[in-house]
């Protein structure tokens, strides 16, 4: 029996995952911390062309970051035995039987690498789903993806294998390393 056959592959939802508000507050605050001061300068002080270009560039960066935060916060995932599906502004589906790439990366926020977050990227053909470790049930999502990747014999890079081990994911065969 393969990992895809365990529940008959009927697509019934086995778990739902969302980004909790508590995990997103920091991103909302960072976006506001960039947008509010630049907006205040535009409203209260005359700025020349160069100043407007520089401030406008910063405002655009923080606005895009804020928009990405809103989209991520509004995204929910449903995982079944046969697929992973996103719902929200961006809708994507990864069918487990078509999974052809998996990458698990760690991004450190300190030199000693004791603080940071993980990001899981999955792909099947032209469809790509990227989620970070703030989503509820991240470990469950990673374990399922790793199980399917091993079953399909997908090549995993050394960083992905090390990050799986850091999460305690130990599968007998994790595919060939790239």
MODELLER restraints for C-alpha pairs under 7 A, 6 or more apart:
rsr = mdl.restraints
at = mdl.atoms
rsr.add(forms.Gaussian(group=physical.xy_distance, feature=features.Distance(at['CA:3:A'], at['CA:148:A']), mean=6.60, stdev=0.5))
rsr.add(forms.Gaussian(group=physical.xy_distance, feature=features.Distance(at['CA:4:A'], at['CA:81:A']), mean=6.09, stdev=0.5))
rsr.add(forms.Gaussian(group=physical.xy_distance, feature=features.Distance(at['CA:4:A'], at['CA:82:A']), mean=6.16, stdev=0.5))
rsr.add(forms.Gaussian(group=physical.xy_distance, feature=features.Distance(at['CA:7:A'], at['CA:81:A']), mean=6.25, stdev=0.5))
rsr.add(forms.Gaussian(group=physical.xy_distance, feature=features.Distance(at['CA:9:A'], at['CA:81:A']), mean=5.54, stdev=0.5))
rsr.add(forms.Gaussian(group=physical.xy_distance, feature=features.Distance(at['CA:9:A'], at['CA:82:A']), mean=5.01, stdev=0.5))
rsr.add(forms.Gaussian(group=physical.xy_distance, feature=features.Distance(at['CA:10:A'], at['CA:82:A']), mean=6.88, stdev=0.5))
rsr.add(forms.Gaussian(group=physical.xy_distance, feature=features.Distance(at['CA:11:A'], at['CA:80:A']), mean=5.46, stdev=0.5))
rsr.add(forms.Gaussian(group=physical.xy_distance, feature=features.Distance(at['CA:11:A'], at['CA:81:A']), mean=6.12, stdev=0.5))
rsr.add(forms.Gaussian(group=physical.xy_distance, feature=features.Distance(at['CA:11:A'], at['CA:82:A']), mean=5.27, stdev=0.5))
rsr.add(forms.Gaussian(group=physical.xy_distance, feature=features.Distance(at['CA:11:A'], at['CA:83:A']), mean=6.74, stdev=0.5))
rsr.add(forms.Gaussian(group=physical.xy_distance, feature=features.Distance(at['CA:12:A'], at['CA:80:A']), mean=5.67, stdev=0.5))
rsr.add(forms.Gaussian(group=physical.xy_distance, feature=features.Distance(at['CA:13:A'], at['CA:78:A']), mean=6.23, stdev=0.5))
rsr.add(forms.Gaussian(group=physical.xy_distance, feature=features.Distance(at['CA:13:A'], at['CA:79:A']), mean=5.80, stdev=0.5))
rsr.add(forms.Gaussian(group=physical.xy_distance, feature=features.Distance(at['CA:13:A'], at['CA:80:A']), mean=4.48, stdev=0.5))
rsr.add(forms.Gaussian(group=physical.xy_distance, feature=features.Distance(at['CA:14:A'], at['CA:79:A']), mean=5.89, stdev=0.5))
rsr.add(forms.Gaussian(group=physical.xy_distance, feature=features.Distance(at['CA:14:A'], at['CA:80:A']), mean=4.86, stdev=0.5))
rsr.add(forms.Gaussian(group=physical.xy_distance, feature=features.Distance(at['CA:15:A'], at['CA:78:A']), mean=5.83, stdev=0.5))
rsr.add(forms.Gaussian(group=physical.xy_distance, feature=features.Distance(at['CA:15:A'], at['CA:79:A']), mean=5.29, stdev=0.5))
rsr.add(forms.Gaussian(group=physical.xy_distance, feature=features.Distance(at['CA:15:A'], at['CA:80:A']), mean=6.75, stdev=0.5))
rsr.add(forms.Gaussian(group=physical.xy_distance, feature=features.Distance(at['CA:16:A'], at['CA:77:A']), mean=5.63, stdev=0.5))
rsr.add(forms.Gaussian(group=physical.xy_distance, feature=features.Distance(at['CA:16:A'], at['CA:78:A']), mean=4.56, stdev=0.5))
rsr.add(forms.Gaussian(group=physical.xy_distance, feature=features.Distance(at['CA:16:A'], at['CA:79:A']), mean=6.36, stdev=0.5))
rsr.add(forms.Gaussian(group=physical.xy_distance, feature=features.Distance(at['CA:17:A'], at['CA:76:A']), mean=5.71, stdev=0.5))
rsr.add(forms.Gaussian(group=physical.xy_distance, feature=features.Distance(at['CA:17:A'], at['CA:77:A']), mean=4.98, stdev=0.5))
rsr.add(forms.Gaussian(group=physical.xy_distance, feature=features.Distance(at['CA:17:A'], at['CA:78:A']), mean=6.38, stdev=0.5))
rsr.add(forms.Gaussian(group=physical.xy_distance, feature=features.Distance(at['CA:17:A'], at['CA:135:A']), mean=6.54, stdev=0.5))
rsr.add(forms.Gaussian(group=physical.xy_distance, feature=features.Distance(at['CA:17:A'], at['CA:136:A']), mean=5.41, stdev=0.5))
rsr.add(forms.Gaussian(group=physical.xy_distance, feature=features.Distance(at['CA:17:A'], at['CA:137:A']), mean=6.29, stdev=0.5))
rsr.add(forms.Gaussian(group=physical.xy_distance, feature=features.Distance(at['CA:18:A'], at['CA:75:A']), mean=6.62, stdev=0.5))
rsr.add(forms.Gaussian(group=physical.xy_distance, feature=features.Distance(at['CA:18:A'], at['CA:76:A']), mean=4.72, stdev=0.5))
rsr.add(forms.Gaussian(group=physical.xy_distance, feature=features.Distance(at['CA:18:A'], at['CA:77:A']), mean=6.43, stdev=0.5))
rsr.add(forms.Gaussian(group=physical.xy_distance, feature=features.Distance(at['CA:18:A'], at['CA:135:A']), mean=5.59, stdev=0.5))
rsr.add(forms.Gaussian(group=physical.xy_distance, feature=features.Distance(at['CA:18:A'], at['CA:136:A']), mean=5.74, stdev=0.5))
rsr.add(forms.Gaussian(group=physical.xy_distance, feature=features.Distance(at['CA:19:A'], at['CA:73:A']), mean=5.47, stdev=0.5))
rsr.add(forms.Gaussian(group=physical.xy_distance, feature=features.Distance(at['CA:19:A'], at['CA:134:A']), mean=6.34, stdev=0.5))
rsr.add(forms.Gaussian(group=physical.xy_distance, feature=features.Distance(at['CA:19:A'], at['CA:135:A']), mean=4.46, stdev=0.5))
rsr.add(forms.Gaussian(group=physical.xy_distance, feature=features.Distance(at['CA:19:A'], at['CA:136:A']), mean=6.16, stdev=0.5))
rsr.add(forms.Gaussian(group=physical.xy_distance, feature=features.Distance(at['CA:20:A'], at['CA:135:A']), mean=6.94, stdev=0.5))
rsr.add(forms.Gaussian(group=physical.xy_distance, feature=features.Distance(at['CA:23:A'], at['CA:134:A']), mean=6.15, stdev=0.5))
rsr.add(forms.Gaussian(group=physical.xy_distance, feature=features.Distance(at['CA:24:A'], at['CA:73:A']), mean=6.86, stdev=0.5))
rsr.add(forms.Gaussian(group=physical.xy_distance, feature=features.Distance(at['CA:27:A'], at['CA:69:A']), mean=6.51, stdev=0.5))
rsr.add(forms.Gaussian(group=physical.xy_distance, feature=features.Distance(at['CA:28:A'], at['CA:66:A']), mean=6.31, stdev=0.5))
rsr.add(forms.Gaussian(group=physical.xy_distance, feature=features.Distance(at['CA:28:A'], at['CA:69:A']), mean=6.84, stdev=0.5))
rsr.add(forms.Gaussian(group=physical.xy_distance, feature=features.Distance(at['CA:31:A'], at['CA:62:A']), mean=5.12, stdev=0.5))
rsr.add(forms.Gaussian(group=physical.xy_distance, feature=features.Distance(at['CA:31:A'], at['CA:63:A']), mean=6.71, stdev=0.5))
rsr.add(forms.Gaussian(group=physical.xy_distance, feature=features.Distance(at['CA:31:A'], at['CA:65:A']), mean=6.24, stdev=0.5))
rsr.add(forms.Gaussian(group=physical.xy_distance, feature=features.Distance(at['CA:31:A'], at['CA:66:A']), mean=5.05, stdev=0.5))
rsr.add(forms.Gaussian(group=physical.xy_distance, feature=features.Distance(at['CA:34:A'], at['CA:59:A']), mean=6.77, stdev=0.5))
rsr.add(forms.Gaussian(group=physical.xy_distance, feature=features.Distance(at['CA:34:A'], at['CA:62:A']), mean=5.66, stdev=0.5))
rsr.add(forms.Gaussian(group=physical.xy_distance, feature=features.Distance(at['CA:35:A'], at['CA:59:A']), mean=5.45, stdev=0.5))
rsr.add(forms.Gaussian(group=physical.xy_distance, feature=features.Distance(at['CA:35:A'], at['CA:62:A']), mean=5.91, stdev=0.5))
rsr.add(forms.Gaussian(group=physical.xy_distance, feature=features.Distance(at['CA:35:A'], at['CA:63:A']), mean=6.77, stdev=0.5))
rsr.add(forms.Gaussian(group=physical.xy_distance, feature=features.Distance(at['CA:38:A'], at['CA:55:A']), mean=6.02, stdev=0.5))
rsr.add(forms.Gaussian(group=physical.xy_distance, feature=features.Distance(at['CA:38:A'], at['CA:59:A']), mean=6.17, stdev=0.5))
rsr.add(forms.Gaussian(group=physical.xy_distance, feature=features.Distance(at['CA:71:A'], at['CA:89:A']), mean=6.35, stdev=0.5))
rsr.add(forms.Gaussian(group=physical.xy_distance, feature=features.Distance(at['CA:74:A'], at['CA:88:A']), mean=5.81, stdev=0.5))
rsr.add(forms.Gaussian(group=physical.xy_distance, feature=features.Distance(at['CA:75:A'], at['CA:86:A']), mean=6.60, stdev=0.5))
rsr.add(forms.Gaussian(group=physical.xy_distance, feature=features.Distance(at['CA:75:A'], at['CA:87:A']), mean=5.62, stdev=0.5))
rsr.add(forms.Gaussian(group=physical.xy_distance, feature=features.Distance(at['CA:75:A'], at['CA:88:A']), mean=4.65, stdev=0.5))
rsr.add(forms.Gaussian(group=physical.xy_distance, feature=features.Distance(at['CA:75:A'], at['CA:89:A']), mean=6.99, stdev=0.5))
rsr.add(forms.Gaussian(group=physical.xy_distance, feature=features.Distance(at['CA:76:A'], at['CA:86:A']), mean=5.75, stdev=0.5))
rsr.add(forms.Gaussian(group=physical.xy_distance, feature=features.Distance(at['CA:76:A'], at['CA:87:A']), mean=5.28, stdev=0.5))
rsr.add(forms.Gaussian(group=physical.xy_distance, feature=features.Distance(at['CA:76:A'], at['CA:88:A']), mean=6.52, stdev=0.5))
rsr.add(forms.Gaussian(group=physical.xy_distance, feature=features.Distance(at['CA:77:A'], at['CA:84:A']), mean=6.95, stdev=0.5))
rsr.add(forms.Gaussian(group=physical.xy_distance, feature=features.Distance(at['CA:77:A'], at['CA:85:A']), mean=5.61, stdev=0.5))
rsr.add(forms.Gaussian(group=physical.xy_distance, feature=features.Distance(at['CA:77:A'], at['CA:86:A']), mean=4.49, stdev=0.5))
rsr.add(forms.Gaussian(group=physical.xy_distance, feature=features.Distance(at['CA:77:A'], at['CA:87:A']), mean=6.19, stdev=0.5))
rsr.add(forms.Gaussian(group=physical.xy_distance, feature=features.Distance(at['CA:78:A'], at['CA:84:A']), mean=5.85, stdev=0.5))
rsr.add(forms.Gaussian(group=physical.xy_distance, feature=features.Distance(at['CA:78:A'], at['CA:85:A']), mean=5.26, stdev=0.5))
rsr.add(forms.Gaussian(group=physical.xy_distance, feature=features.Distance(at['CA:78:A'], at['CA:86:A']), mean=6.45, stdev=0.5))
rsr.add(forms.Gaussian(group=physical.xy_distance, feature=features.Distance(at['CA:79:A'], at['CA:85:A']), mean=6.39, stdev=0.5))
rsr.add(forms.Gaussian(group=physical.xy_distance, feature=features.Distance(at['CA:82:A'], at['CA:95:A']), mean=6.02, stdev=0.5))
rsr.add(forms.Gaussian(group=physical.xy_distance, feature=features.Distance(at['CA:82:A'], at['CA:96:A']), mean=5.51, stdev=0.5))
rsr.add(forms.Gaussian(group=physical.xy_distance, feature=features.Distance(at['CA:83:A'], at['CA:93:A']), mean=6.86, stdev=0.5))
rsr.add(forms.Gaussian(group=physical.xy_distance, feature=features.Distance(at['CA:83:A'], at['CA:94:A']), mean=5.54, stdev=0.5))
rsr.add(forms.Gaussian(group=physical.xy_distance, feature=features.Distance(at['CA:83:A'], at['CA:95:A']), mean=4.24, stdev=0.5))
rsr.add(forms.Gaussian(group=physical.xy_distance, feature=features.Distance(at['CA:83:A'], at['CA:96:A']), mean=5.09, stdev=0.5))
rsr.add(forms.Gaussian(group=physical.xy_distance, feature=features.Distance(at['CA:84:A'], at['CA:93:A']), mean=5.73, stdev=0.5))
rsr.add(forms.Gaussian(group=physical.xy_distance, feature=features.Distance(at['CA:84:A'], at['CA:94:A']), mean=5.10, stdev=0.5))
rsr.add(forms.Gaussian(group=physical.xy_distance, feature=features.Distance(at['CA:84:A'], at['CA:95:A']), mean=6.42, stdev=0.5))
rsr.add(forms.Gaussian(group=physical.xy_distance, feature=features.Distance(at['CA:85:A'], at['CA:92:A']), mean=5.74, stdev=0.5))
rsr.add(forms.Gaussian(group=physical.xy_distance, feature=features.Distance(at['CA:85:A'], at['CA:93:A']), mean=4.34, stdev=0.5))
rsr.add(forms.Gaussian(group=physical.xy_distance, feature=features.Distance(at['CA:85:A'], at['CA:94:A']), mean=6.32, stdev=0.5))
rsr.add(forms.Gaussian(group=physical.xy_distance, feature=features.Distance(at['CA:86:A'], at['CA:92:A']), mean=5.21, stdev=0.5))
rsr.add(forms.Gaussian(group=physical.xy_distance, feature=features.Distance(at['CA:86:A'], at['CA:93:A']), mean=6.39, stdev=0.5))
rsr.add(forms.Gaussian(group=physical.xy_distance, feature=features.Distance(at['CA:92:A'], at['CA:127:A']), mean=6.51, stdev=0.5))
rsr.add(forms.Gaussian(group=physical.xy_distance, feature=features.Distance(at['CA:92:A'], at['CA:129:A']), mean=6.94, stdev=0.5))
rsr.add(forms.Gaussian(group=physical.xy_distance, feature=features.Distance(at['CA:93:A'], at['CA:127:A']), mean=6.73, stdev=0.5))
rsr.add(forms.Gaussian(group=physical.xy_distance, feature=features.Distance(at['CA:94:A'], at['CA:123:A']), mean=6.69, stdev=0.5))
rsr.add(forms.Gaussian(group=physical.xy_distance, feature=features.Distance(at['CA:94:A'], at['CA:124:A']), mean=5.78, stdev=0.5))
rsr.add(forms.Gaussian(group=physical.xy_distance, feature=features.Distance(at['CA:94:A'], at['CA:127:A']), mean=6.53, stdev=0.5))
rsr.add(forms.Gaussian(group=physical.xy_distance, feature=features.Distance(at['CA:96:A'], at['CA:148:A']), mean=6.71, stdev=0.5))
rsr.add(forms.Gaussian(group=physical.xy_distance, feature=features.Distance(at['CA:98:A'], at['CA:124:A']), mean=5.36, stdev=0.5))
rsr.add(forms.Gaussian(group=physical.xy_distance, feature=features.Distance(at['CA:99:A'], at['CA:123:A']), mean=5.87, stdev=0.5))
rsr.add(forms.Gaussian(group=physical.xy_distance, feature=features.Distance(at['CA:99:A'], at['CA:124:A']), mean=4.50, stdev=0.5))
rsr.add(forms.Gaussian(group=physical.xy_distance, feature=features.Distance(at['CA:100:A'], at['CA:123:A']), mean=5.89, stdev=0.5))
rsr.add(forms.Gaussian(group=physical.xy_distance, feature=features.Distance(at['CA:100:A'], at['CA:124:A']), mean=5.16, stdev=0.5))
rsr.add(forms.Gaussian(group=physical.xy_distance, feature=features.Distance(at['CA:100:A'], at['CA:125:A']), mean=6.99, stdev=0.5))
rsr.add(forms.Gaussian(group=physical.xy_distance, feature=features.Distance(at['CA:100:A'], at['CA:154:A']), mean=6.61, stdev=0.5))
rsr.add(forms.Gaussian(group=physical.xy_distance, feature=features.Distance(at['CA:101:A'], at['CA:122:A']), mean=5.74, stdev=0.5))
rsr.add(forms.Gaussian(group=physical.xy_distance, feature=features.Distance(at['CA:101:A'], at['CA:123:A']), mean=5.08, stdev=0.5))
rsr.add(forms.Gaussian(group=physical.xy_distance, feature=features.Distance(at['CA:101:A'], at['CA:124:A']), mean=6.81, stdev=0.5))
rsr.add(forms.Gaussian(group=physical.xy_distance, feature=features.Distance(at['CA:101:A'], at['CA:154:A']), mean=6.68, stdev=0.5))
rsr.add(forms.Gaussian(group=physical.xy_distance, feature=features.Distance(at['CA:102:A'], at['CA:121:A']), mean=5.69, stdev=0.5))
rsr.add(forms.Gaussian(group=physical.xy_distance, feature=features.Distance(at['CA:102:A'], at['CA:122:A']), mean=4.69, stdev=0.5))
rsr.add(forms.Gaussian(group=physical.xy_distance, feature=features.Distance(at['CA:102:A'], at['CA:123:A']), mean=6.56, stdev=0.5))
rsr.add(forms.Gaussian(group=physical.xy_distance, feature=features.Distance(at['CA:102:A'], at['CA:156:A']), mean=6.89, stdev=0.5))
rsr.add(forms.Gaussian(group=physical.xy_distance, feature=features.Distance(at['CA:103:A'], at['CA:120:A']), mean=5.85, stdev=0.5))
rsr.add(forms.Gaussian(group=physical.xy_distance, feature=features.Distance(at['CA:103:A'], at['CA:121:A']), mean=5.11, stdev=0.5))
rsr.add(forms.Gaussian(group=physical.xy_distance, feature=features.Distance(at['CA:103:A'], at['CA:122:A']), mean=6.64, stdev=0.5))
rsr.add(forms.Gaussian(group=physical.xy_distance, feature=features.Distance(at['CA:103:A'], at['CA:160:A']), mean=5.69, stdev=0.5))
rsr.add(forms.Gaussian(group=physical.xy_distance, feature=features.Distance(at['CA:104:A'], at['CA:118:A']), mean=6.83, stdev=0.5))
rsr.add(forms.Gaussian(group=physical.xy_distance, feature=features.Distance(at['CA:104:A'], at['CA:119:A']), mean=5.72, stdev=0.5))
rsr.add(forms.Gaussian(group=physical.xy_distance, feature=features.Distance(at['CA:104:A'], at['CA:120:A']), mean=4.61, stdev=0.5))
rsr.add(forms.Gaussian(group=physical.xy_distance, feature=features.Distance(at['CA:104:A'], at['CA:121:A']), mean=6.41, stdev=0.5))
rsr.add(forms.Gaussian(group=physical.xy_distance, feature=features.Distance(at['CA:104:A'], at['CA:160:A']), mean=4.71, stdev=0.5))
rsr.add(forms.Gaussian(group=physical.xy_distance, feature=features.Distance(at['CA:104:A'], at['CA:163:A']), mean=6.44, stdev=0.5))
rsr.add(forms.Gaussian(group=physical.xy_distance, feature=features.Distance(at['CA:105:A'], at['CA:118:A']), mean=5.50, stdev=0.5))
rsr.add(forms.Gaussian(group=physical.xy_distance, feature=features.Distance(at['CA:105:A'], at['CA:119:A']), mean=5.24, stdev=0.5))
rsr.add(forms.Gaussian(group=physical.xy_distance, feature=features.Distance(at['CA:105:A'], at['CA:120:A']), mean=6.58, stdev=0.5))
rsr.add(forms.Gaussian(group=physical.xy_distance, feature=features.Distance(at['CA:105:A'], at['CA:159:A']), mean=6.74, stdev=0.5))
rsr.add(forms.Gaussian(group=physical.xy_distance, feature=features.Distance(at['CA:105:A'], at['CA:160:A']), mean=6.24, stdev=0.5))
rsr.add(forms.Gaussian(group=physical.xy_distance, feature=features.Distance(at['CA:105:A'], at['CA:163:A']), mean=6.88, stdev=0.5))
rsr.add(forms.Gaussian(group=physical.xy_distance, feature=features.Distance(at['CA:106:A'], at['CA:117:A']), mean=5.82, stdev=0.5))
rsr.add(forms.Gaussian(group=physical.xy_distance, feature=features.Distance(at['CA:106:A'], at['CA:118:A']), mean=4.38, stdev=0.5))
rsr.add(forms.Gaussian(group=physical.xy_distance, feature=features.Distance(at['CA:106:A'], at['CA:119:A']), mean=6.43, stdev=0.5))
rsr.add(forms.Gaussian(group=physical.xy_distance, feature=features.Distance(at['CA:107:A'], at['CA:116:A']), mean=5.42, stdev=0.5))
rsr.add(forms.Gaussian(group=physical.xy_distance, feature=features.Distance(at['CA:107:A'], at['CA:117:A']), mean=5.44, stdev=0.5))
rsr.add(forms.Gaussian(group=physical.xy_distance, feature=features.Distance(at['CA:107:A'], at['CA:118:A']), mean=6.13, stdev=0.5))
rsr.add(forms.Gaussian(group=physical.xy_distance, feature=features.Distance(at['CA:108:A'], at['CA:115:A']), mean=5.77, stdev=0.5))
rsr.add(forms.Gaussian(group=physical.xy_distance, feature=features.Distance(at['CA:108:A'], at['CA:116:A']), mean=4.15, stdev=0.5))
rsr.add(forms.Gaussian(group=physical.xy_distance, feature=features.Distance(at['CA:108:A'], at['CA:117:A']), mean=6.63, stdev=0.5))
rsr.add(forms.Gaussian(group=physical.xy_distance, feature=features.Distance(at['CA:109:A'], at['CA:115:A']), mean=5.58, stdev=0.5))
rsr.add(forms.Gaussian(group=physical.xy_distance, feature=features.Distance(at['CA:109:A'], at['CA:116:A']), mean=4.93, stdev=0.5))
rsr.add(forms.Gaussian(group=physical.xy_distance, feature=features.Distance(at['CA:117:A'], at['CA:132:A']), mean=6.99, stdev=0.5))
rsr.add(forms.Gaussian(group=physical.xy_distance, feature=features.Distance(at['CA:117:A'], at['CA:133:A']), mean=5.90, stdev=0.5))
rsr.add(forms.Gaussian(group=physical.xy_distance, feature=features.Distance(at['CA:118:A'], at['CA:132:A']), mean=5.63, stdev=0.5))
rsr.add(forms.Gaussian(group=physical.xy_distance, feature=features.Distance(at['CA:118:A'], at['CA:133:A']), mean=5.14, stdev=0.5))
rsr.add(forms.Gaussian(group=physical.xy_distance, feature=features.Distance(at['CA:119:A'], at['CA:130:A']), mean=6.94, stdev=0.5))
rsr.add(forms.Gaussian(group=physical.xy_distance, feature=features.Distance(at['CA:119:A'], at['CA:131:A']), mean=5.65, stdev=0.5))
rsr.add(forms.Gaussian(group=physical.xy_distance, feature=features.Distance(at['CA:119:A'], at['CA:132:A']), mean=4.20, stdev=0.5))
rsr.add(forms.Gaussian(group=physical.xy_distance, feature=features.Distance(at['CA:119:A'], at['CA:133:A']), mean=6.10, stdev=0.5))
rsr.add(forms.Gaussian(group=physical.xy_distance, feature=features.Distance(at['CA:120:A'], at['CA:130:A']), mean=5.66, stdev=0.5))
rsr.add(forms.Gaussian(group=physical.xy_distance, feature=features.Distance(at['CA:120:A'], at['CA:131:A']), mean=5.36, stdev=0.5))
rsr.add(forms.Gaussian(group=physical.xy_distance, feature=features.Distance(at['CA:120:A'], at['CA:132:A']), mean=6.10, stdev=0.5))
rsr.add(forms.Gaussian(group=physical.xy_distance, feature=features.Distance(at['CA:121:A'], at['CA:129:A']), mean=5.81, stdev=0.5))
rsr.add(forms.Gaussian(group=physical.xy_distance, feature=features.Distance(at['CA:121:A'], at['CA:130:A']), mean=4.37, stdev=0.5))
rsr.add(forms.Gaussian(group=physical.xy_distance, feature=features.Distance(at['CA:121:A'], at['CA:131:A']), mean=6.60, stdev=0.5))
rsr.add(forms.Gaussian(group=physical.xy_distance, feature=features.Distance(at['CA:122:A'], at['CA:128:A']), mean=5.72, stdev=0.5))
rsr.add(forms.Gaussian(group=physical.xy_distance, feature=features.Distance(at['CA:122:A'], at['CA:129:A']), mean=5.29, stdev=0.5))
rsr.add(forms.Gaussian(group=physical.xy_distance, feature=features.Distance(at['CA:122:A'], at['CA:130:A']), mean=6.38, stdev=0.5))
rsr.add(forms.Gaussian(group=physical.xy_distance, feature=features.Distance(at['CA:123:A'], at['CA:129:A']), mean=6.40, stdev=0.5))
rsr.add(forms.Gaussian(group=physical.xy_distance, feature=features.Distance(at['CA:143:A'], at['CA:169:A']), mean=6.40, stdev=0.5))
rsr.add(forms.Gaussian(group=physical.xy_distance, feature=features.Distance(at['CA:150:A'], at['CA:173:A']), mean=5.89, stdev=0.5))
rsr.add(forms.Gaussian(group=physical.xy_distance, feature=features.Distance(at['CA:150:A'], at['CA:174:A']), mean=4.55, stdev=0.5))
rsr.add(forms.Gaussian(group=physical.xy_distance, feature=features.Distance(at['CA:150:A'], at['CA:175:A']), mean=5.25, stdev=0.5))
rsr.add(forms.Gaussian(group=physical.xy_distance, feature=features.Distance(at['CA:153:A'], at['CA:175:A']), mean=4.53, stdev=0.5))
rsr.add(forms.Gaussian(group=physical.xy_distance, feature=features.Distance(at['CA:153:A'], at['CA:176:A']), mean=6.94, stdev=0.5))
rsr.add(forms.Gaussian(group=physical.xy_distance, feature=features.Distance(at['CA:154:A'], at['CA:175:A']), mean=5.19, stdev=0.5))
rsr.add(forms.Gaussian(group=physical.xy_distance, feature=features.Distance(at['CA:154:A'], at['CA:176:A']), mean=6.68, stdev=0.5))
rsr.add(forms.Gaussian(group=physical.xy_distance, feature=features.Distance(at['CA:155:A'], at['CA:175:A']), mean=5.13, stdev=0.5))
rsr.add(forms.Gaussian(group=physical.xy_distance, feature=features.Distance(at['CA:155:A'], at['CA:176:A']), mean=4.44, stdev=0.5))
rsr.add(forms.Gaussian(group=physical.xy_distance, feature=features.Distance(at['CA:155:A'], at['CA:177:A']), mean=5.02, stdev=0.5))
rsr.add(forms.Gaussian(group=physical.xy_distance, feature=features.Distance(at['CA:155:A'], at['CA:178:A']), mean=5.83, stdev=0.5))
rsr.add(forms.Gaussian(group=physical.xy_distance, feature=features.Distance(at['CA:156:A'], at['CA:175:A']), mean=6.41, stdev=0.5))
rsr.add(forms.Gaussian(group=physical.xy_distance, feature=features.Distance(at['CA:156:A'], at['CA:176:A']), mean=6.24, stdev=0.5))
rsr.add(forms.Gaussian(group=physical.xy_distance, feature=features.Distance(at['CA:156:A'], at['CA:177:A']), mean=4.79, stdev=0.5))
rsr.add(forms.Gaussian(group=physical.xy_distance, feature=features.Distance(at['CA:156:A'], at['CA:178:A']), mean=5.94, stdev=0.5))
rsr.add(forms.Gaussian(group=physical.xy_distance, feature=features.Distance(at['CA:157:A'], at['CA:177:A']), mean=5.06, stdev=0.5))
rsr.add(forms.Gaussian(group=physical.xy_distance, feature=features.Distance(at['CA:157:A'], at['CA:178:A']), mean=4.86, stdev=0.5))
rsr.add(forms.Gaussian(group=physical.xy_distance, feature=features.Distance(at['CA:158:A'], at['CA:177:A']), mean=6.35, stdev=0.5))
